Amino acid sequence: MPLVKSPKRLYLVPVLSKALDILELLRDGREALSLEAIHRTTRISKTTAYRVLRTFVHRGYVARGSDGLYRVLSKQNKLLFGFAAQSADMPFSMAVTQSLQEAAQAAGVELMVLDNAYDEATAIRNAEEFVSAKVDLVIEFQIEQKIAPVIADKIAGAGIPMIAIEIPHPRAIFFGVDNYRMGYDVGELLGKRAVQNWKGEADWILGLDIPEAGQIVQSRITGAFEGIKAVMPDVPVEYFVRIDGRGKRDSSRKAVYEFLKRHPKSAHILIAAANDTSALGALDAARELGREKQVMIAGHDAIPEALQELRKAKSVLIATTAHHTQNYGGEVLRLALAILDGDTVPPYNYVEHELITRKSLPPASRRNNAVT
């Protein structure tokens, strides 16, 4: 008895077939089409058709006009985003860069990365380079508040939308942390530890600040001071001192070293740092002078070295905050694509933060997600 061959099995991807139906419809037609027209012709649900079209738009296969109509582009080009990183020497900046690179690759977006090198002249040159490259969108991450209007004007003058990370820029969508609330949480913990370990005594409360970053970032220290005052309301206002650490380890070490040298008899000093890099600099100074037991320090960012220090049972670095940088890339890319698609985007977009102490430390094997 002859064998009867069974039909060949077709290994098809249904959603891909629908996507190709839409692309072929747009390619073969002479006019741009609305979502409604595409739905009626293909009988593909509006939800699926919309998501397919959004994908084609951000991958450069389809354009969506101001009238809301879709048309195929004659040449398919990837979207090009410019990202100006704060500094390749700063752990948190490196973490943000990695997160954005991973998200851009997953989304099929080309990412042009330039290093601002913690320098205002470099940041301005990088903005000009993005304009020359005709990028579709700029993601700006630089520390100098005073040049934010200069950079913003150059980018806006070229008609390029911009997202500003951590430091607000005129005309840009902001993405970053709630600096005041984050600082308050750290300050409140410092105050409680002073009550617990020093019976509420404090000779000085130091805020390692970054003045050039502007008032938004400076509100970390403002929040920290308010958090301490909420727990220790009787501490005189003159005990609260801001010191410029520039957010850098060596600058912070030198500043705290000089302060401790000027106050050799002070035995209870709380230090709230604008970031972990500054916090580690303060710790370096205290260790160099043999005065670790006279300070308690807290920072922000949950960078690897700070987490490693926090794990030490007798370390005077008592806390940091995590901003979950591994999510930055995906969230910023979603904002960017929404902006380019003409969607309404909130002017301020805040990320969640988490207070990290020795007791709440994540497992050492878990991937670190540093920010700020």
Buried (B, 14 or more C-beta within 10 A) or exposed (E): EEEEEEEEEEEEEEEEEBBEBBBEBBEEBEEBBEBEBBBEBBEBEEEBBBEBBBBBBBBBBBBBEEEEBBBBEEEEEBBBBBBBBBBEEBBBBBBBBBBBBBBBEEBEBBBBBBBBBBBBEBBBBBBEBBBEEEBBBBBBBBBBBEBBEBBBBBBBEBEBBBBBBBBBBBEBBBBBBBBBBBBBBBBBBBBBBBBEEBEBEBBBBBBBBBBBBBEBBBBBBBBBBBBBBEBBEEBEEEBBEBBBBBBBBEBBBBBBBEBBEEBEEBBBBBBBBBBBBBBBBBBBBBEEBEBBEBBBBBBBBBBBBBBEBBEEEEBBBBBBBBBBBBBBBBBBBBBBBBBBEEEEBEEEBBBEBBBBEEEEBBEEEEEBBBBB
